[in-house]
Amino acid sequence: MYDGGRWSDVDCKNRFQSVCMDVRGLNVTFVLIETRMTWTEAQSYCRDHHTDLASVRNTAENQEVKDVIPSGQTAWIGLFRDSWKWSDGSNSSFRYWDQIYGQPDNDGGNQACAVADLGRYGKWFDIPCKWKRWFVCYGPLPTTTRQVIKVRLERKDSSLDLNDPAVLEQMLKEFKQRLKDQGVDGDVKLSWRKQSDGKVFHKEEETKKKTKDEL
């Protein structure tokens, strides 16, 4: 964006000041960053110190961004065009290119694919797609098993409210620890099932003993 509020597209490797935005609920404020950076450097900076590079959703916000840019200056905003696409077709603006090595450098031309260099903190490089590399897949979450267990407790302290949220939470922690002590580990999640009245436990009515007169 120029100081007059008009936009222009330029090479992302150019260095300009940038405008970050801070989002707090429905409130959005814009902050000028005077340090000159490339677009991707500015994006990383804004995400680390604010919310993101400025997004402009209407003319009022465009005026707010314009107002923070000094006269005669140009600043990055958050709009960009990127030909890189995810394999599953999903849309994401997240990028983790290794800028120290000038990535992406179009190695492979139109047949370039992205790799993550685990020796460099997972930073991305573009290389020819025909090169052979390890790869990472993702798919459906593993199936889970749900089991419902009915519990009967004997309350020794009559003043203890078994439906107290703090008491319920503490009992779950103790149950999980006992399972762990017995070798049941892993991703085990415990929860209480509430009845229609919102309570978990109900006092069990004692069976009335029949008297001889009732026989």
QUIBEL-V17929 format. One record per residue. N is the residue number from 1. RES is the residue in one small letter. PHI is phi in degrees with one decimal (* if undefined). PSI is psi in radians with two decimals (NA if undefined). Layout:
[[N | RES | PHI | PSI] [N | RES | PHI | PSI]]
This chain:
[[1 | m | * | 2.33] [2 | y | -82.0 | 2.95] [3 | d | -63.5 | -0.31] [4 | g | -86.8 | -0.01] [5 | g | 93.9 | -0.07] [6 | r | -82.6 | 2.67] [7 | w | -104.5 | 2.71] [8 | s | -149.1 | 2.59] [9 | d | -99.2 | 2.31] [10 | v | -137.3 | 3.00] [11 | d | -61.9 | 2.26] [12 | c | -64.0 | -0.27] [13 | k | -84.3 | -0.15] [14 | n | -65.2 | 2.78] [15 | r | -113.8 | 2.14] [16 | f | -137.6 | 2.96] [17 | q | -67.3 | 2.95] [18 | s | -143.3 | 2.81] [19 | v | -117.6 | 2.06] [20 | c | -96.5 | 2.83] [21 | m | -125.7 | 2.56] [22 | d | -114.8 | 2.12] [23 | v | -107.8 | 2.12] [24 | r | -127.8 | 1.60] [25 | g | 67.5 | -2.13] [26 | l | -89.5 | -0.11] [27 | n | -91.9 | 2.28] [28 | v | -125.6 | 2.22] [29 | t | -123.5 | 2.66] [30 | f | -117.0 | 2.43] [31 | v | -129.3 | 2.26] [32 | l | -81.8 | 2.28] [33 | i | -107.8 | 1.99] [34 | e | -79.3 | -0.35] [35 | t | -65.2 | 2.28] [36 | r | -81.3 | 2.22] [37 | m | -140.7 | 2.87] [38 | t | -71.1 | 2.97] [39 | w | -62.0 | -0.79] [40 | t | -68.6 | -0.61] [41 | e | -64.5 | -0.72] [42 | a | -64.8 | -0.70] [43 | q | -61.6 | -0.81] [44 | s | -62.2 | -0.74] [45 | y | -61.8 | -0.83] [46 | c | -63.1 | -0.67] [47 | r | -70.6 | -0.50] [48 | d | -79.0 | -0.65] [49 | h | -109.8 | -0.26] [50 | h | -137.4 | -2.50] [51 | t | -96.1 | -0.88] [52 | d | -173.9 | 3.07] [53 | l | -62.2 | 2.66] [54 | a | -62.7 | 2.25] [55 | s | -102.4 | 2.38] [56 | v | -113.1 | 1.98] [57 | r | -104.6 | -0.21] [58 | n | -161.8 | 3.05] [59 | t | -66.1 | -0.54] [60 | a | -65.0 | -0.77] [61 | e | -68.5 | -0.61] [62 | n | -60.5 | -0.67] [63 | q | -66.8 | -0.69] [64 | e | -63.4 | -0.72] [65 | v | -66.5 | -0.76] [66 | k | -56.4 | -0.68] [67 | d | -67.5 | -0.40] [68 | v | -93.2 | -0.14] [69 | i | -89.2 | 2.15] [70 | p | -62.9 | 2.72] [71 | s | -58.6 | 2.30] [72 | g | 82.1 | 0.07] [73 | q | -107.8 | 2.86] [74 | t | -126.3 | 2.47] [75 | a | -138.9 | 2.56] [76 | w | -69.5 | 2.47] [77 | i | -120.2 | 3.13] [78 | g | -84.0 | 0.06] [79 | l | -83.4 | 2.34] [80 | f | -151.7 | 2.81] [81 | r | -120.3 | 2.23] [82 | d | -137.8 | 2.21] [83 | s | -81.0 | -0.15] [84 | w | -72.6 | 2.27] [85 | k | -126.9 | 2.60] [86 | w | -78.3 | 2.62] [87 | s | -57.9 | -0.64] [88 | d | -86.9 | 0.09] [89 | g | 83.8 | 0.01] [90 | s | -70.6 | 2.74] [91 | n | -107.4 | 2.10] [92 | s | -148.6 | 2.37] [93 | s | -91.0 | 0.00] [94 | f | -68.4 | 2.29] [95 | r | -136.3 | 2.56] [96 | y | -136.6 | 0.73] [97 | w | -65.9 | 2.58] [98 | d | -82.6 | 1.68] [99 | q | -72.6 | -0.40] [100 | i | -61.3 | -0.61] [101 | y | -99.6 | 0.29] [102 | g | 68.1 | 0.57] [103 | q | -87.1 | 2.55] [104 | p | -79.8 | 2.50] [105 | d | -112.7 | 0.31] [106 | n | 63.6 | 0.57] [107 | d | -72.6 | 1.97] [108 | g | 108.4 | -0.13] [109 | g | 60.8 | -2.29] [110 | n | -72.1 | -0.19] [111 | q | -112.2 | 0.76] [112 | a | -98.6 | 2.46] [113 | c | -129.2 | 2.78] [114 | a | -95.5 | 2.44] [115 | v | -126.7 | 2.66] [116 | a | -104.5 | 2.13] [117 | d | -88.7 | 1.79] [118 | l | -68.7 | -0.30] [119 | g | -78.2 | -0.19] [120 | r | -125.5 | 0.88] [121 | y | 61.4 | 0.43] [122 | g | 79.9 | 0.20] [123 | k | -61.7 | 2.65] [124 | w | -95.4 | 2.54] [125 | f | -130.7 | 2.64] [126 | d | -103.4 | 2.32] [127 | i | -137.4 | 2.89] [128 | p | -59.0 | 2.36] [129 | c | -63.9 | -0.35] [130 | k | -78.8 | -0.21] [131 | w | -69.0 | 2.56] [132 | k | -93.7 | 2.23] [133 | r | -143.3 | 2.80] [134 | w | -61.3 | 2.82] [135 | f | -146.3 | 2.80] [136 | v | -119.2 | 2.28] [137 | c | -108.0 | 2.81] [138 | y | -140.9 | 2.72] [139 | g | -161.9 | -2.79] [140 | p | -60.6 | 2.62] [141 | l | -66.0 | 2.59] [142 | p | -61.0 | 2.57] [143 | t | -66.2 | 2.56] [144 | t | -118.1 | 2.68] [145 | t | -111.5 | 2.26] [146 | r | -112.0 | 2.30] [147 | q | -131.1 | 2.33] [148 | v | -104.7 | 2.23] [149 | i | -122.4 | 2.28] [150 | k | -88.3 | 2.32] [151 | v | -119.6 | 2.32] [152 | r | -115.2 | 2.18] [153 | l | -116.3 | 2.52] [154 | e | -104.0 | 2.08] [155 | r | -91.9 | 2.01] [156 | k | -83.2 | -0.53] [157 | d | -102.1 | 1.91] [158 | s | -67.0 | -0.32] [159 | s | -85.0 | -0.13] [160 | l | -79.9 | 2.18] [161 | d | -92.9 | 1.86] [162 | l | -67.7 | -0.31] [163 | n | -93.4 | 0.06] [164 | d | -66.2 | 2.21] [165 | p | -52.0 | -0.68] [166 | a | -65.9 | -0.69] [167 | v | -67.5 | -0.76] [168 | l | -60.1 | -0.74] [169 | e | -65.3 | -0.72] [170 | q | -65.2 | -0.69] [171 | m | -64.5 | -0.68] [172 | l | -61.2 | -0.72] [173 | k | -62.8 | -0.70] [174 | e | -69.1 | -0.70] [175 | f | -61.9 | -0.76] [176 | k | -65.5 | -0.66] [177 | q | -65.8 | -0.68] [178 | r | -65.4 | -0.70] [179 | l | -61.5 | -0.73] [180 | k | -64.6 | -0.70] [181 | d | -63.3 | -0.46] [182 | q | -94.0 | 0.18] [183 | g | 91.3 | 0.08] [184 | v | -91.8 | 1.81] [185 | d | -125.3 | -2.91] [186 | g | 93.5 | -2.78] [187 | d | -84.7 | 1.37] [188 | v | -105.0 | 2.17] [189 | k | -117.4 | 2.25] [190 | l | -113.9 | 2.48] [191 | s | -152.8 | 2.78] [192 | w | -94.1 | 2.54] [193 | r | -100.6 | 2.10] [194 | k | -85.2 | 2.59] [195 | q | -82.8 | -3.14] [196 | s | -61.8 | -0.44] [197 | d | -89.6 | 0.08] [198 | g | 88.8 | -0.05] [199 | k | -98.0 | 2.70] [200 | v | -92.4 | -0.83] [201 | f | -107.2 | 2.53] [202 | h | -129.4 | 2.47] [203 | k | -67.2 | 2.23] [204 | e | -78.3 | 2.17] [205 | e | -72.1 | 2.31] [206 | e | -72.0 | 2.42] [207 | t | -68.0 | 2.20] [208 | k | -70.2 | 2.23] [209 | k | -78.0 | 2.24] [210 | k | -73.0 | 2.36] [211 | t | -92.4 | 2.97] [212 | k | -62.7 | -0.51] [213 | d | -68.9 | -0.39] [214 | e | -88.4 | -0.22] [215 | l | -74.3 | NA]]
